[in-house]
Amino acid sequence: MKSTLFYSLSLLLTTATSQLLVLPPEDLLPAKSDRGDQRPLENMDPTGPGGFSLPPFLGGGGGSGTVVLSDVVGKERSINLFAGFTRDVESVSRRLDDKAQNSTVLAPLNSAVEGLPRKPWEDARDYDALGAQAYEGGGGQDRARRNLGRFAEAHVVPVSPWEEGDKVKTLLGDREVWWESKDGKKVIQPDNIEVDSVASKVGNGEVWIIKGVRNYA
Ligand SMILES: *[C@@H]1O[C@H](CO)[C@@H](O)[C@H](O)[C@H]1NC(C)=O
């Protein structure tokens, strides 16, 4: 009787112990902060969520920790209308998310978007061709989405740093834009739009707040 009990107990213990050794469940281990600094291991994991990146002591920036344009474009209230468009337009949101491709985002102030004679997803040519119902029904929604896409793409310059006088086409691919200094201010040409400020500089580019809307039609 005694030996049977002993046997069962030791079997139980052995099973429990071997389970712990083989596969310690995460919640049985002490909290991460009590386990010492394990971050170098995470950074060296070539299959980690951020892909391969050099550990900080070899000059790496920490891969998955890199801040990109899509993280910061929504931070400034004064441009939150345009920030919303960049999220709604897939070509633009992918671009701002892409760590490998730099951009200079020309984000018009809300007041400039609100001051437009039409909504950014409206196009005078649609009204000319289709009348007042141009944006009704499924076809209308598609037209509106396409127009909003053109508006957003027309405000993303696919280079950063963007040097003064450097003529480039935006993501939309319409005529070239460049900028020049005037009285200590940056001015976007050929539309003569003043840059209010450079709101953010991150790993894949910069957000410039601009006081007007590009004329790209
Ligand atoms: C992209 O931007 C970063 C940060 O400003 C810069 O270090 C890097 O040289 C840029 N890459 C290209 C291809 O312009």
The ligand as a MOL file (V3000), in Angstrom:
LIG
                    3D

  0  0  0     0  0            999 V3000
M  V30 BEGIN CTAB
M  V30 COUNTS 14 14 0 0 0
M  V30 BEGIN ATOM
M  V30 1 C 15.4190 57.2560 -46.7180 0
M  V30 2 O 15.3050 58.1000 -45.6000 0
M  V30 3 C 16.2800 57.8630 -44.6040 0
M  V30 4 C 15.9410 58.7230 -43.4030 0
M  V30 5 O 15.9690 60.0900 -43.7450 0
M  V30 6 C 17.6710 58.1300 -45.1750 0
M  V30 7 O 18.6370 57.8330 -44.1920 0
M  V30 8 C 17.8840 57.2420 -46.3970 0
M  V30 9 O 19.1250 57.5750 -46.9970 0
M  V30 10 C 16.7650 57.4660 -47.4000 0
M  V30 11 N 16.9200 56.5380 -48.5050 0
M  V30 12 C 16.8790 56.9360 -49.7620 0
M  V30 13 C 17.0140 55.8540 -50.7960 0
M  V30 14 O 16.7520 58.1050 -50.0970 0
M  V30 END ATOM
M  V30 BEGIN BOND
M  V30 1 1 1 2
M  V30 2 1 1 10
M  V30 3 1 2 3
M  V30 4 1 3 4
M  V30 5 1 3 6
M  V30 6 1 4 5
M  V30 7 1 6 7
M  V30 8 1 6 8
M  V30 9 1 8 9
M  V30 10 1 8 10
M  V30 11 1 10 11
M  V30 12 1 11 12
M  V30 13 1 12 13
M  V30 14 2 12 14
M  V30 END BOND
M  V30 END CTAB
M  END
